[in-house]
Amino acid sequence: MIVGIRPLLSALRHSPAGPFLMAVQVALTLAVFANVAGIVARRVGRIEQPPGINTCDTFAMVVGSQSRQFHVASAVEADLTYLRAQSGVAAATVTSGEPFIGDGENFPFWTRPDRQGRTIDVSVMPTDDQGLRTLGVPLISGRNFRPSEIVPISRDGRSRPVSSIILTKFAAQALFPHGSALGKTVYGYGSSPYVIVGVTRNFMGPQLGQPRYATALWPEITGASGQYELLVRTRAGRLDAVMRAATRHIGMAHPDAVILSVTKLSHDLRHMQAKDRNVAVFLVTVTAAMLSICCFGIFVLATFNVARRTRQIGVRRAVGARKRDIIAYFMTESALVVTAGVTVGSGLALAFGQWLSDHYGMHRLDPWYVLAGIIVLGLIAQLAALGPARRAALIPPSVATRTV
């Protein structure tokens, strides 16, 4: 027996409240599922991204002044001189953007003046000519900063503008996808021009809002605000010893300052990955709860329809309907409700994804996640309706026809 669509639609119109609410629930569940699936996939992908930095042997120390007498420029020079003279230190630099912790500056860069041409938001990491060595990041092309290009600390602003930058391969290709970025000029931070003097292997910077490999090194010694960060890469196996000695020496050397924090980059990386992992677990849990509620709603609606139509089922059985015909009837009815829900939900999912992209800078929703949501909800709906449908098929015609 072939299930007719018109009788099913007529039956749904006779009691529209339940199917309507179920379709709304399916639509909302699909919109949430598709967008959460995209977000979780990106979070998991970010956890698996290599940092591109030597995290095992590197630590960061943040020093802040406690009085107006603290001379930051002299302190930075003394600290770097001390650190670079230690046998256990491979390289040391000063910055204002510790990797992985989201504490730094984020600038847009353009390929043409007046905010024209290709653009990308870049995590800017100030450093001197030992920044690359400290991070353990090799150059792919170009050169390192020259000492003459490093802009020193100035409490009244920069004594001269920064004129050169080093980009990661990711940022360079985003700005100049059809050729080498080396030697090209980009614009940003007040439409000032910057010449790309080097391109490095991809690595993660301090700001994590934009793509994590969109990073630029900036030739400047920071600390005008009275606070600076030292990055130190030690030789293999010497991290703990050097970190203890440096903390003790720098703490005693600057009575007008305080060491605000000392952290291993490996710890910061794990903390960053843990945040992504926790967000992913939370979103998966919420979505699983929504899917469970949706499944339960479909089950309840199917059970209600079976109980309400016991006499109708008996009549159909008495005139020759087989068990599989009864099952097909209720399964098709559930499929109609779900189809209406996913039709509306698909548009809602795409609109919600566009809203997240426009207001929070997130990636646009990939339609494949919508398709995956439709498949998942379709399977869940059929499985939820199968139990009540099979119970309906087991009703004997003699019992059903005597039911009032």
C-alpha positions in Angstrom: 0.0 0.0 0.0 1.4 3.4 -1.0 1.1 6.1 1.6 -0.8 9.1 0.1 0.4 12.6 1.0 -3.0 14.3 0.9 -4.5 12.1 3.7 -1.5 12.8 5.8 -1.7 16.6 5.2 -5.4 16.5 6.0 -4.7 14.6 9.3 -2.0 17.2 10.2 -4.4 20.1 9.5 -7.0 18.6 11.8 -4.6 19.0 14.7 -1.9 21.6 13.6 -0.6 22.8 17.0 1.6 19.8 17.7 3.1 19.4 14.2 3.7 23.2 14.1 5.5 23.3 17.4 7.5 20.3 16.4 8.5 21.9 13.0 9.6 25.0 14.9 11.7 23.0 17.3 13.3 21.1 14.4 14.1 24.5 12.6 15.7 26.0 15.7 17.7 22.8 16.4 19.0 22.7 12.8 20.1 26.4 13.0 21.9 25.8 16.2 23.4 22.4 15.2 24.8 23.7 11.9 26.4 26.8 13.4 27.8 25.0 16.4 29.2 22.2 14.2 31.1 24.8 12.2 32.4 26.6 15.4 33.4 23.3 17.0 35.2 22.1 13.8 37.2 25.4 13.8 38.0 25.1 17.5 39.2 21.6 17.1 41.2 22.6 14.1 42.8 25.4 16.1 43.8 23.0 18.9 45.6 20.8 16.3 47.4 23.8 14.7 51.2 23.8 15.5 52.2 27.0 17.3 55.3 27.5 15.0 57.3 28.6 18.1 59.8 26.9 20.3 57.6 26.6 23.4 59.5 23.9 25.2 62.5 26.0 26.0 61.0 29.5 26.2 59.5 31.6 29.0 58.1 35.1 29.4 58.6 37.6 32.2 56.5 40.7 32.6 58.1 43.6 34.5 56.2 46.6 35.7 57.3 49.9 37.4 56.2 50.9 40.9 57.4 54.5 40.9 58.2 57.4 38.6 61.9 56.9 39.3 62.0 53.6 37.4 63.8 54.2 34.1 62.4 51.6 31.7 64.9 52.0 28.9 67.8 51.5 31.2 66.1 48.5 32.8 65.4 46.8 29.5 69.0 47.3 28.3 70.4 45.9 31.6 68.0 42.9 31.6 68.8 42.0 28.0 72.5 42.4 28.6 72.3 40.1 31.6 70.1 37.5 29.9 72.2 37.3 26.7 75.4 36.8 28.7 74.1 33.7 30.4 75.4 30.4 29.2 72.0 28.8 29.4 70.3 31.4 27.2 70.1 30.9 23.5 68.4 34.3 22.8 66.4 37.0 24.5 64.2 39.9 23.3 61.7 42.4 24.7 58.1 42.8 23.5 54.7 43.8 24.5 52.9 40.9 23.1 53.4 37.5 24.7 52.2 34.7 22.3 49.0 32.7 22.9 47.5 34.8 25.7 45.5 37.3 23.6 47.4 40.3 25.1 48.8 42.5 22.3 47.9 44.8 19.5 45.9 44.0 16.4 46.3 46.2 13.2 44.7 46.0 9.8 47.1 46.2 6.8 46.2 47.2 3.2 48.1 46.8 0.0 47.2 50.3 -1.2 46.9 53.7 0.6 43.6 55.0 2.0 42.4 51.5 3.1 42.3 50.2 -0.5 43.3 46.9 -2.0 43.6 43.6 -0.2 43.4 43.8 3.6 44.0 41.5 6.6 44.0 42.0 10.4 47.4 41.1 11.7 48.6 40.4 15.3 51.6 42.8 15.7 54.4 41.7 18.0 57.0 44.4 18.7 60.6 43.0 19.1 64.2 43.8 18.3 66.7 42.0 16.1 66.8 38.9 18.3 63.0 38.3 18.1 63.2 35.6 15.4 66.0 33.8 17.3 64.1 33.9 20.5 60.9 32.6 19.0 62.9 29.9 17.1 61.2 31.0 13.8 63.2 30.7 10.6 63.0 33.1 7.7 61.6 31.8 4.4 62.8 34.8 2.4 64.3 38.2 3.0 66.3 39.3 6.1 66.0 40.1 9.8 65.7 43.6 11.2 68.9 45.6 11.2 69.9 47.2 14.6 69.5 50.6 13.0 65.8 49.8 12.2 64.9 49.2 15.8 62.9 52.1 17.3 63.9 52.7 20.9 61.6 53.5 23.9 60.4 57.1 24.0 58.0 58.4 26.7 56.9 61.1 24.3 56.1 58.8 21.4 58.4 57.2 18.9 61.5 59.2 17.9 61.0 58.0 14.3 58.3 55.9 12.6 58.6 52.2 12.1 59.3 51.6 8.4 59.8 47.9 8.0 58.0 44.7 9.1 58.4 41.0 8.9 55.3 38.9 8.1 54.4 35.3 8.4 53.9 33.3 5.2 50.1 33.3 5.9 49.9 37.1 6.2 52.1 37.6 3.2 50.1 35.3 0.9 46.8 36.9 2.1 48.0 40.4 1.1 49.9 39.3 -2.1 48.5 36.0 -3.3 49.8 36.2 -6.8 53.5 37.0 -6.2 56.2 37.4 -3.6 55.5 39.9 -0.8 59.2 40.6 -0.2 60.0 44.2 -0.8 56.4 45.2 -1.2 54.8 48.1 0.7 51.7 47.8 2.9 49.8 50.4 4.8 48.2 50.5 8.2 48.1 52.3 11.6 47.3 55.7 10.2 47.9 54.7 6.6 51.7 54.8 7.2 53.8 52.8 4.7 55.7 49.7 5.8 58.2 47.7 3.7 58.1 43.9 4.0 61.8 43.0 4.6 61.2 39.4 5.5 58.8 36.5 5.4 58.9 33.8 8.1 57.4 30.4 8.7 53.9 30.5 10.1 53.7 31.1 13.9 51.0 32.3 16.3 51.2 35.8 17.7 49.7 37.3 20.8 46.3 38.3 19.5 44.0 35.3 18.7 40.9 37.0 17.3 42.1 36.9 13.7 43.6 33.8 12.0 46.3 32.7 14.3 49.0 32.7 11.7 48.3 36.3 10.7 51.3 37.7 12.5 53.8 40.6 12.0 57.0 41.4 13.8 57.4 45.1 14.4 60.9 46.6 15.0 60.3 48.5 18.3 61.5 48.2 21.9 58.4 48.7 24.0 58.0 49.9 27.5 56.9 53.5 27.3 53.9 52.6 29.5 56.2 51.5 32.3 55.8 47.8 31.6 57.7 45.4 29.3 57.8 41.7 28.6 61.0 39.7 28.3 61.0 36.6 26.1 63.8 34.2 26.7 64.7 31.0 24.9 67.0 28.8 26.8 69.2 26.0 25.7 67.8 22.5 25.8 67.2 21.3 29.4 68.1 24.6 31.0 64.7 26.2 31.2 63.9 25.8 34.9 67.3 26.8 36.1 67.5 29.9 33.9 64.0 31.0 34.8 64.8 30.8 38.5 68.1 32.6 38.2 66.6 35.3 35.9 63.6 35.9 38.3 66.0 36.3 41.2 68.4 38.6 39.5 65.9 40.9 37.8 63.8 41.1 40.9 66.8 42.3 42.9 68.2 44.5 40.2 65.0 46.7 40.0 63.8 47.8 43.5 61.4 50.3 41.9 59.8 47.6 39.8 58.0 44.3 40.3 57.9 41.1 38.4 54.2 40.7 37.5 54.4 37.2 36.0 56.8 34.5 34.9 55.3 31.8 32.7 56.5 29.1 30.3 55.2 29.4 26.8 54.4 25.7 26.9 52.0 26.5 29.8 50.4 29.4 27.9 49.9 27.1 24.9 48.2 24.4 26.9 46.0 27.1 28.5 45.0 28.4 25.1 44.2 25.0 23.8 42.3 24.2 27.0 40.0 27.2 26.5 39.3 26.1 22.9 38.7 22.5 24.1 36.3 23.7 26.9 34.3 25.9 24.5 34.0 22.9 22.1 32.9 20.6 24.9 30.3 23.1 26.2 28.9 23.7 22.7 28.7 20.0 21.9 27.0 19.3 25.2 24.4 22.1 24.6 23.8 20.8 21.1 23.4 17.2 22.2 20.9 18.4 24.8 18.9 20.2 22.0 19.0 17.1 19.8 17.8 14.9 22.7 14.9 17.3 23.4 14.0 17.4 19.7 14.1 13.6 19.6 11.9 13.3 22.6 9.5 15.8 21.1 9.2 13.8 17.9 8.7 10.6 20.0 5.9 12.2 22.1 4.2 13.6 19.0 4.2 10.2 17.3 3.0 8.5 20.5 0.2 11.0 20.9 -0.9 10.5 17.2 -0.9 6.7 17.6 -3.0 7.0 20.8 -5.4 9.5 19.2 -5.9 7.4 16.1 -6.3 3.9 17.6 -9.8 3.5 16.0 -8.5 4.7 12.6 -5.6 2.3 12.8 -8.0 -0.6 13.5 -10.2 0.4 10.6 -7.2 0.4 8.2 -6.0 -2.9 9.5 -9.5 -4.4 9.1 -9.7 -3.3 5.4 -6.3 -4.9 4.6 -3.5 -2.6 5.7 -0.4 -4.6 6.6 1.8 -3.8 9.6 4.4 -2.3 7.4 1.8 0.0 5.9 0.9 1.4 9.3 4.6 1.9 10.1 5.1 3.6 6.8 2.1 5.9 7.5 3.4 7.3 10.8 7.0 7.4 9.5 5.9 9.4 6.5 3.9 11.7 8.7 7.0 12.4 10.9 9.1 12.9 7.8 6.6 15.6 6.6 6.9 17.5 9.8 10.7 17.3 9.9 10.9 18.3 6.2 8.9 21.5 7.0 11.2 22.1 9.9 14.5 21.6 8.1 13.3 23.7 5.2 12.8 26.7 7.4 15.8 25.8 9.6 18.2 25.8 6.6 17.4 29.4 5.9 17.5 30.3 9.6 20.9 28.5 9.9 22.4 30.5 7.0 21.0 33.8 8.3 22.3 33.1 11.8 25.7 32.2 10.4 25.8 35.4 8.4 24.8 37.4 11.5 27.7 35.8 13.4 30.1 36.7 10.6 28.9 40.3 10.3 28.9 41.1 14.1 31.6 38.9 15.5 34.0 38.4 12.6 33.5 34.6 12.5 33.8 32.5 9.3 30.7 32.2 7.2 28.7 29.0 7.7 29.7 26.3 5.3 26.5 24.9 3.7 27.9 21.4 4.2 27.2 21.8 7.9 23.6 22.6 7.1 23.4 19.4 5.0 25.0 17.4 7.8 22.4 18.8 10.2 19.5 17.9 7.9 20.8 14.3 7.6 21.3 14.0 11.4 17.9 15.4 12.2 16.3 13.2 9.6 17.8 10.1 11.0 16.9 11.1 14.6 13.3 11.9 13.6 12.9 8.5 11.9 14.4 6.6 14.8 12.2 8.5 17.3 9.1 7.8 15.3 9.9 4.2 14.7 9.0 3.0 18.2 5.4 4.4 18.3 4.9 3.4 14.7 5.8 -0.2 15.4 3.5 -0.2 18.5 0.7 1.1 16.3 1.3 -1.7 13.8 0.9 -4.3 16.6 -2.7 -3.2 17.5 -5.0 -6.1 16.5 -7.9 -5.1 14.3 -10.5 -6.7 16.6 -9.3 -4.7 19.6 -8.9 -1.4 17.7 -12.4 -1.6 16.2 -14.0 -2.0 19.6 -12.2 1.0 21.0 -14.4 4.1 21.4 
